[in-house]
Amino acid sequence: MISSPLSSRLYQRATNGPAFIQARYGSARGLVRLWLSQIARRAGAYRVFEQVRWGEVRRLVFVCSGNICRSPYAEHRAALAGFPAISVALRGDANQPADPTARATARLAGLDLEAHRSTRVVDAGIRRGDLLIAMEPWQARELRVCYPLQDVQVTLLGLWSYPQQPHLHDPFSLSEAYFRTCFRAIDSGVAAILDRVKG
């Protein structure tokens, strides 16, 4: 089968939705998942992730699937503000570099991800005083199962971003415009979290 730029664009539009959906939500799937997470939030499904004991937080641990897009960006944003932070993969492999589009987008936002290498959450030495910050509800639920101790807390980054978005869709392999949208949401969520832990 012969592929052309036109057929590629048509396939992307059919699977990811029109350009404004891709730029704002990543894909049509990202929009649906955000919409479902907003319904769940209004029903109180994420209340447990909003009950953070901010005074006990000693380190921010940002968690996403592969630790190559969202969580390394969040880690570097928090570290730039002077708060201890790391980032980890819930499902991905260790020692992977940050995604090229993530690196380029971060560079435009004043962050350098060139030296980043992924770390698995099981290798991160999770400890008392850590606040595990997930990007998607399924990640937060899995973290609560893996780390049920009272002295390790779990939250969702998007609960603190503006606007609130409990599901922060993975930008991996999606448009540069969505990377920018995603990273802006991370910026606002990290800033709000830092205000609370430093306050």
N, C-alpha and C positions, 0 to 999 in steps of 0.2 A: 504494500500500500504506500502510495506517495504522499508525503506530508508537505504541506505548504504553510506559509505564515498565516494565510487566511483561515485554513482549516484548524490550525492551532488556536487562533483567536476565537473561532466559533466554538471549539470544544471547551476552551476555558470559560467562555461566557455561559455555555450550557451547564457546566458543572459547578462553577463558582458564583454565578449570578452576574448581573450587570456591573459596570465599573464602579458605580457609587456604593454598591453592596460590598464589592471586593475591598474598596478603600476604607470603608467604615467598620466592617465586620469580618473581613478576611475572606469570607465566602458565604454562600447561602446557608451552609451547615452552621457556620459560626453565628449567623443571625438567629437561627432556630434555637441553637443551644443557649445563647444569651437570653432569648425570650423565655425559654423554659426555666432558666435559672432565676430570672426575675419573678416568675410566678412562684417558684419554690421559696424565694426570699420573703415574698409578701405573706406566704403561708407559714412562715416561721421556721423553715427547714434549716436555716443557717444561723439561727440564734446562738447556738453553742460556739460558733466561730467568731461571734461578735463580743463574747464575754472574755476579754483579754485582761489579765492582771498586769498592767503596763509597768508598774513599779518593780516587777520581778524579772523583767526582760533584760538579759545581759548580752545577747547576741541575736542577730536576725539571720535566719536560714531560709533563703529563697529557694523554692522547689518548683521544678517543672518536669516535663517528661524526659527530655534529653540533656538539659543543662547546656544548650548551645544557642538559645535565642533569648527567651524571656528572663530566666533566672540570673544568668550572668550580667545582663544589663541592669537588673534591679540591684544585684550585689554591688556593682561598681558605682551605681548612683548613691546607695547608702554609705559605702566606704568613702566616697568623695565628701560626704557630710560629716565624716569623722566617727561613725558608729561601727562597732565590730559587726562584720557581715561576711557570710559565705553563701555559695549557691551549690545546689546539688541536683542530680538526676534521679527521678523516681524509677524510671524504666530504662534509661539509656546506658550506653557503655561508658567506661572511664577513659580519660585522656584524649577526648575528642576536642578539636578546636571549635571556637564559636563559628556559627554559620556566616558565610561571607556577607550576605545582605545585612545580618545583624551587626557585623563589624562595621560595615560602611555606614549604616544608619546611626549607630552609636557614635561613630567618629563625628558625624554632623552635629550630634548633641553634646559633644565635648568629652566623650568617654572613649577610652582605649581598651578594646577587648582582644587585641592581637595576641597577648600572652596567655589568654584564658585556655584552660583545659578542663574538660568535664570531670566531675567527681560523682560517684554513686552515693546515694544517701546512706547506704549500709557501711560505707567507708569513711563517713564524715565525722564520726565521734560525737554524735548527738548527745548533749549533756544538759544538766539542770541549768535553767535560765535561758534556754533557747526558745525562740518563737519561730515555729515552722510556718512559713508563709507560702501557701499554694496558689496556683494560678487558676485552677479549675476545681469545681466541687468534688469530683471523683478523687482527685489527688488529696484533698483535705480529708475526705472520709478514710482513704487508705492510710494516711499518716496517723490518724487517730487510732486505727487498729494496730499499727506497727509500734506506736509510741503512746501507750495509754497512761503513762505516768503523769501524775498531777503537776510535776515540776517541769514538764515539757508541754508547751501550749501550741495550739494549731489555729491558724486563721486563714482567711482568703484575702489576697491582696486587693481584689476588686471591690470588696466591701468598704474599703477606705479610699478608693479612687473617686475622681469626679469626672463624669457622673458614675454612680455606683454600677458595677457590672460584675456580678459574682463569677461569671464565666468569662475569662480573658483568653480568647481563642488563640491557639498556637499559630504564629505567623510563618512557621517553617514552610518553605516552598511557595509562599503566597506573595502578593504584590509588594513592591517597595512602599507604596502609599499606605498599605495596612501595617507594615513594620513601623512606620512613623506614628500611625494612630495608636498601635499597641504600646509603643514606647512612651507616648505621651500619657496614656492611662497609667502605666507603671510609674512614671515620674510623679503624678499626683498622688497615687497610693503610697509610694515610699515617703513622700513629703509628709503626708498625714500621719503615717505610722511614726516617723521620726519625731514629729511634734509631740506625740503622746509618750514615747519612751524617754524623751529628753525632758519632758515637762514635769 
